[in-house]
């Protein structure tokens, strides 16, 4: 395989590998525990205690990355035995699981492509400069892209959130009442924090990678 193709693979897939690696870190049951413990994080609108809220949020996130079908969530009931999620919420969670699965599939593929291209170039003669240039260009894509996304999030998160859902989900399937369990577990503040943390971590990693590729 030519050096130009391998270089292009690095530039194209490095941003996906970095950003989706951060996504995978935050699609994890530890994150609601952290969020709910932060000062200023909104309390449940119907006064659910924090321990129950954490437990249910952790189960919802675990559902997104495990192999169970949606009956995993239908097992969650209130004290009277009534389901915690509406049929609409359950259908949305199925859609989210599908999107997450595709994102994590792209993440794994991107990581393999980056590692494969790096190893292939490493064992070819006189490729040090090619590797550094490819990494710096790929990191530059991360930095520029994330700066734009982070600015969008900070200026108008509601618009960012709406646009994201319009791209990945069918219209009318992702809006819920503030009394619905998904909103009670994951209010807008939760998603603002997730998006901001992922963007900030990716920006920092991209900047460090660019600096390392250019000056070491």
N, C-alpha and C positions, 0 to 999 in steps of 0.2 A: 504494500500500500504506500502511495506517495506521501511525502512529508506534508504537502499542502492539504491533502485530505485529512490526515491525522490532526493537523493544526486546526482545520475547520471543525472537526469533531470536538476538540477541546473547547474552542470558542463557543460553539452552539450549546453544548451540554453542560458546561461548567456552571452557568447561571441556574439551570434547573437543579443540578446536584446540590448546590449550596442552599438555595431558597427552600427547596422541598425537604432538605435535611432538617432545616429549622422548623418547618411545618410539622415534621414527624416528631420532633422534640416536644412540641406543644400539644399535639394530639395525644395526650397522655393523662391518666387520672390524677397525677400530682398537681396539675395546673389549677383545677377548681379549688383544691385544698388551699393552694397559695392565694388565689384570687379572693376567696371568701374571707380570708383572714386579713386582708388588706384594709387599712383604715379608709373609710369613705366608700367602700364597695356597697352598692345598694342592697338593702335587706329584702327578703322575699316579700312580695306584695300581700301575701296572705299569711304572713307570720309563721312560716315553716321554720323549725329550729335548724341551726347551722349544720349539725351532725347529719340530720336526715337529708338536707339539701346536698351536702357533699357526697353522701352515699349514692343518691339518685343521679347526680351529675357524673360521678365516676362510672356508674353503670352505663349511662348514655354514651359516654366517650368510649368505654370499653367495647360497646356494641359496634362502633364504627370501625374498629380494627380487629375484631375477632371474626370467627367463621360462622357465628350464629345468625339465624334469620330473625325477623322482627318479633317473633314470639318471645325473644329474650327480654324485650321491653314490656310486652303485655303481662308479664308476671308481676310487674310493679303495680300494686294496688294501695288504696288508702285503708284506714282502719276499719271501714265498713265493707271492704272487699271490692270496691268499685275501681275500674282502671284509672290510672293516673293520666294516661295519654288518650287524646281523641283519635279517631280514625285518620283524620287529616294530619295530625302530628306524626302518627306512625308512618303514613305514606311519605311524608317529608323526610323522616329519618331514613327510610329505605333509599330515597333519592340521594341524601347526603352520603350514605354509606357507599353508594355506587360512585359518586364523584370522588370521595376520599380514596376508594380502592384504585381508581384510575390514576389519581395523583401519586399515590404511593408506588404504583406500578411504573409510572414515568420516573419517579425518584430512583428506584432500584436500577432501571435501565440506564438512566443518566450517569449514576455513579459507576456502573460497570463500563460504560463507554469512556468516561474520563480516565478511569484507572487503566483500561486497556490501551487507550491512545498514549497515555503517559509512559506506560511500560514499553510499548512498541517503539516510541521515539527514543526512550532512554537507551535502548540497546542498539540503536542505529548510530553510526558515526557522525560526529559533528552536528549534533542536533540541540546542543545546549541553548543556543540563541533562539532557535525555533520554539522550544518549550517555553522559554521565558516570555517571548513575544505573544504566544498563544494564551498563556496564563494571564498576562497583563491585559490583553484585549478582552478576554472572557471576564476578568474581574472588572474591567471598565464598564462592560455591559451591565454587570450587577450593580455597580455604584450608580450609574446614570439612571438605570431603570428604577432602582429602589428610591432614589431621591425624588423622582417624579411620583411614585406611588405614595411615599411617605408624605409628600406635600399635599397630595389629594386627600389622604386620610385626615391630616391635621386641619386642612381648610374646610372640608365638608365630608365628614365621615358618613353621614346619612346617604349622600349621593353615591359615595364609594360602595357602601353596603348594598344599596339598591341595584346599582349597576352590576356588581358581582353576582347577585342572585338572578338578575335578568339574563345574564350570560349563561349561567350553569343550571338554572332551574326553570321549569315551565311556569308561565305567568299564572298568578293566583294560587300557587301551591305553597308559598312560603311566608304568607302574612298571617299573624296570629294575634289573639287577644292577650292583654297583659295578665289575664287570669289563667291562660293556658300554661301547662307545665313547662314546655320548652322555653317560654319567655321568662318564667319564674326561675328556672335553673340557669338560663343563659341570657341575661338582659343585654341591651345594647352595649353597656359598659364592658361586659365580658369580651365581646367581639372587637370592640375598639382596642382593648388591651392586647388581645391576641394578634391582631393585624399590626399594631405598633411594635410589639416585641419582635415579631418575625421580621418585619422590615428593618428595625434597628439592628438586630443581630446580623442580618444578611448584609446590611450596609457596612457594618464594622468588619465583618469577615472579608467582604469584597475589597475594602480599602486596604486591609492588612495584606491580602493576597496580591493586590496590585503593587503595593510598596515592596513586598518581598521579591516579586518577579522583576521589578524595575531596578532595584538598588542592591540586590544581593547576588 
